[in-house]
Amino acid sequence: MHEIKHFFFDMDDTLYDQMEPFRMSLIREGMWTDKEWAEFDRLFKRVRHHSDELWDDYVAGKMTLEETRRLRLILAFAEYDIKVSDELADRLQLAYEAEQRVIQPSAGIVPLLEAIRARGHDIGIITNGPVVHQTRKIDALGVRQFANEGWVFVSDALGMAKPDPRLFAEVNRRTGTKPENCIYIGDNWRNDIVGSCESGWSCVWLNNRGRQPESHHRPTHEVSTIEDMTRKLLGVEVTS
């Protein structure tokens, strides 16, 4: 077992709860105001599913970012027999982005990052998406202070995206690290677990929404909460 020295985190739905700004964006637009949290969670899973399915076309230049975001909402709501127009989908996206400007780290994340730093380990962030949008969220979360200088990577700036193993190899090249000393923590099976496993990294699957594995890949650890993640990564209890 190689020593893990470098801790890299996904951002969306790993460092913060991505469903909450989504839920608030719908309420802001007067939609699903009578629904329970579980209903929002089920809908959000479908939005994420369609987003993942459409992502390759976006990366390949077959769809614009705006088209991808619009279509994922239209397809998800269609499963509930709700017709969403292009105009409404665009409004929902704008409301979602507005809610993401005030996001906060999930409970326990900041103490975990502090504990990793206190042990002398490196921290980086690797996230898929457009540079301006993802950078805005990183700044809203206030987590850049924990990352090594130059260790925040946004896919569009690199010209490649998770789960492409070339992205992880490029991160190793730019940071001067070796795959066997790196661990990646993320929630998305396809992007985070498959990508890091294929790259020779250790990985932790934050399965916080009760998903099923989608391939033969085996994460180093599977956890359902930040507290469990902290125990697996550091072997200690960290409270927020």
C-alpha positions as CSV (number, residue, x, y, z in Angstrom):
1,M,0.0,0.0,0.0
2,H,1.5,3.3,-1.1
3,E,1.4,6.3,1.2
4,I,-1.3,8.8,0.4
5,K,0.2,12.3,0.4
6,H,-2.1,14.2,-1.9
7,F,-5.8,14.6,-1.4
8,F,-7.9,15.8,-4.4
9,F,-11.5,16.7,-4.1
10,D,-14.4,17.0,-6.6
11,M,-16.5,20.0,-5.9
12,D,-20.2,19.7,-6.9
13,D,-22.1,17.4,-4.5
14,T,-18.8,16.6,-2.7
15,L,-17.7,19.9,-1.0
16,Y,-21.3,21.1,-0.9
17,D,-24.8,19.8,-1.3
18,Q,-25.7,20.5,-4.9
19,M,-29.4,19.6,-4.4
20,E,-30.1,22.5,-2.0
21,P,-29.5,25.3,-4.5
22,F,-31.4,23.2,-7.1
23,R,-34.4,22.9,-4.7
24,M,-34.3,26.6,-3.9
25,S,-34.2,27.5,-7.6
26,L,-37.5,25.7,-8.2
27,I,-39.2,27.2,-5.2
28,R,-37.9,30.6,-6.4
29,E,-39.7,30.1,-9.7
30,G,-42.9,28.9,-8.0
31,M,-42.4,25.2,-8.9
32,W,-42.9,22.2,-6.7
33,T,-43.6,24.4,-3.7
34,D,-45.8,21.7,-2.2
35,K,-43.2,18.9,-2.5
36,E,-41.3,17.1,0.2
37,W,-37.5,17.1,0.3
38,A,-37.4,13.5,-1.0
39,E,-39.3,14.5,-4.2
40,F,-36.8,17.2,-5.0
41,D,-34.0,14.6,-4.3
42,R,-35.5,12.1,-6.8
43,L,-35.9,14.8,-9.5
44,F,-32.4,16.1,-8.9
45,K,-31.0,12.6,-9.4
46,R,-32.7,12.5,-12.8
47,V,-31.3,15.9,-13.7
48,R,-27.8,14.7,-12.8
49,H,-28.4,11.5,-14.8
50,H,-29.3,13.4,-17.9
51,S,-26.5,15.8,-17.3
52,D,-24.0,13.0,-17.2
53,E,-25.5,11.4,-20.4
54,L,-25.2,14.7,-22.3
55,W,-21.8,15.6,-21.0
56,D,-19.8,13.7,-23.7
57,D,-21.7,15.6,-26.4
58,Y,-20.8,18.9,-24.7
59,V,-17.1,18.0,-24.4
60,A,-17.1,16.9,-28.0
61,G,-18.5,20.2,-29.1
62,K,-21.8,18.7,-30.3
63,M,-23.8,20.8,-27.9
64,T,-23.3,24.1,-26.3
65,L,-23.3,24.4,-22.5
66,E,-26.6,26.3,-22.7
67,E,-28.2,23.5,-24.7
68,T,-26.9,20.9,-22.4
69,R,-28.2,22.6,-19.3
70,R,-31.6,23.3,-20.9
71,L,-32.1,19.7,-22.2
72,R,-31.2,18.0,-18.9
73,L,-34.0,19.9,-17.2
74,I,-36.5,19.2,-20.1
75,L,-35.7,15.5,-20.0
76,A,-35.9,15.2,-16.2
77,F,-39.2,16.9,-15.9
78,A,-40.6,14.9,-18.9
79,E,-40.2,11.8,-16.7
80,Y,-42.8,13.4,-14.4
81,D,-45.1,14.3,-17.4
82,I,-44.3,17.9,-16.9
83,K,-43.5,19.9,-20.1
84,V,-40.8,22.5,-19.6
85,S,-40.3,25.0,-22.4
86,D,-36.9,26.3,-23.5
87,E,-37.7,29.6,-21.9
88,L,-38.7,28.1,-18.5
89,A,-35.6,25.8,-18.5
90,D,-33.4,28.9,-19.1
91,R,-35.1,30.7,-16.2
92,L,-34.6,27.7,-13.9
93,Q,-30.9,27.6,-14.9
94,L,-30.5,31.3,-14.1
95,A,-32.2,30.8,-10.7
96,Y,-30.0,27.8,-10.0
97,E,-26.9,29.8,-10.8
98,A,-28.1,32.6,-8.5
99,E,-28.6,30.2,-5.6
100,Q,-25.1,28.7,-6.2
101,R,-23.5,32.1,-5.5
102,V,-24.4,31.7,-1.8
103,I,-23.6,28.1,-1.3
104,Q,-21.8,26.9,1.8
105,P,-19.5,23.9,2.4
106,S,-21.3,20.8,3.7
107,A,-21.1,20.3,7.5
108,G,-17.7,18.7,8.3
109,I,-15.9,19.6,5.1
110,V,-13.9,22.6,6.5
111,P,-12.8,20.6,9.6
112,L,-11.7,17.7,7.3
113,L,-9.7,20.0,5.1
114,E,-8.1,21.6,8.2
115,A,-7.2,18.2,9.6
116,I,-5.7,17.1,6.3
117,R,-3.6,20.3,6.2
118,A,-2.6,19.9,9.9
119,R,-1.1,16.5,9.0
120,G,1.1,18.1,6.3
121,H,-0.7,16.7,3.3
122,D,-1.5,18.4,0.0
123,I,-5.0,19.4,-1.1
124,G,-6.3,20.0,-4.6
125,I,-9.6,20.4,-6.4
126,I,-10.6,18.9,-9.7
127,T,-14.0,19.9,-11.2
128,N,-15.7,19.6,-14.5
129,G,-17.3,22.6,-16.1
130,P,-16.8,26.1,-17.5
131,V,-14.0,28.1,-15.8
132,V,-16.0,31.2,-14.8
133,H,-19.0,29.3,-13.4
134,Q,-16.9,26.7,-11.4
135,T,-14.5,29.4,-10.2
136,R,-17.4,31.4,-8.8
137,K,-18.6,28.4,-6.9
138,I,-15.1,27.7,-5.5
139,D,-14.9,31.3,-4.3
140,A,-18.4,31.2,-2.8
141,L,-17.4,28.1,-0.8
142,G,-14.2,29.7,0.5
143,V,-12.2,26.5,0.1
144,R,-9.4,27.8,-2.1
145,Q,-7.5,28.7,1.0
146,F,-7.0,25.0,1.8
147,A,-5.7,24.0,-1.6
148,N,-2.1,24.2,-2.7
149,E,-1.2,27.1,-4.9
150,G,-2.0,26.2,-8.5
151,W,-3.8,23.0,-7.4
152,V,-7.3,24.0,-8.5
153,F,-8.2,22.5,-11.8
154,V,-11.3,23.2,-14.0
155,S,-11.9,20.9,-16.9
156,D,-12.6,23.6,-19.5
157,A,-9.3,25.3,-18.7
158,L,-7.4,22.0,-19.3
159,G,-9.3,21.1,-22.5
160,M,-10.3,17.7,-21.2
161,A,-12.8,16.5,-18.6
162,K,-13.3,13.7,-16.1
163,P,-13.4,10.7,-16.5
164,D,-10.7,11.1,-19.1
165,P,-7.5,9.5,-17.6
166,R,-5.5,12.2,-19.5
167,L,-6.9,14.8,-17.2
168,F,-5.7,13.0,-14.1
169,A,-2.3,12.4,-15.8
170,E,-2.1,16.1,-16.6
171,V,-2.8,17.0,-12.9
172,N,0.0,14.6,-11.9
173,R,2.3,16.3,-14.4
174,R,1.4,19.9,-13.3
175,T,1.7,19.1,-9.5
176,G,4.7,16.8,-9.7
177,T,2.8,14.0,-8.0
178,K,2.6,10.3,-8.7
179,P,-0.7,8.4,-9.1
180,E,0.1,5.9,-6.3
181,N,0.4,8.8,-3.8
182,C,-2.9,10.5,-4.8
183,I,-6.5,9.9,-3.6
184,Y,-9.6,11.4,-5.2
185,I,-12.8,12.1,-3.4
186,G,-16.0,12.5,-5.3
187,D,-19.7,11.6,-5.6
188,N,-20.1,10.8,-9.3
189,W,-19.4,7.2,-10.2
190,R,-18.6,7.8,-13.9
191,N,-16.6,11.0,-13.6
192,D,-14.9,10.5,-10.2
193,I,-14.6,6.8,-9.5
194,V,-14.1,5.5,-13.0
195,G,-11.8,8.4,-13.9
196,S,-9.5,8.1,-10.9
197,C,-9.5,4.2,-10.9
198,E,-8.5,4.2,-14.6
199,S,-5.7,6.6,-13.7
200,G,-4.1,4.5,-11.0
201,W,-5.3,6.8,-8.2
202,S,-6.9,5.6,-4.9
203,C,-10.4,7.0,-4.5
204,V,-13.3,7.5,-2.1
205,W,-16.9,7.3,-3.4
206,L,-19.1,9.7,-1.5
207,N,-22.4,7.8,-2.2
208,N,-24.6,10.3,-0.4
209,R,-27.7,9.6,-2.6
210,G,-27.9,5.8,-2.4
211,R,-26.7,5.1,-6.0
212,Q,-25.6,1.8,-7.3
213,P,-22.1,1.2,-8.9
214,E,-22.2,1.5,-12.7
215,S,-19.2,-0.6,-13.6
216,H,-16.6,-3.1,-12.3
217,H,-14.4,-0.4,-10.8
218,R,-13.8,-0.7,-7.1
219,P,-13.3,2.5,-5.0
220,T,-10.8,2.3,-2.1
221,H,-13.6,3.3,0.2
222,E,-17.4,3.9,-0.1
223,V,-18.9,6.3,2.3
224,S,-22.4,7.9,2.7
225,T,-21.5,10.9,4.9
226,I,-18.8,13.4,5.5
227,E,-18.3,12.0,9.0
228,D,-17.7,8.5,7.6
229,M,-15.4,10.0,4.9
230,T,-13.3,11.6,7.7
231,R,-13.0,8.3,9.6
232,K,-11.9,6.5,6.4
233,L,-9.4,9.2,5.4
234,L,-7.9,10.1,8.7
235,G,-9.1,7.6,11.2
236,V,-10.4,10.3,13.5
237,E,-13.7,12.0,14.4
238,V,-14.0,15.6,13.2
239,T,-16.9,17.7,14.1
240,S,-18.1,20.9,12.4
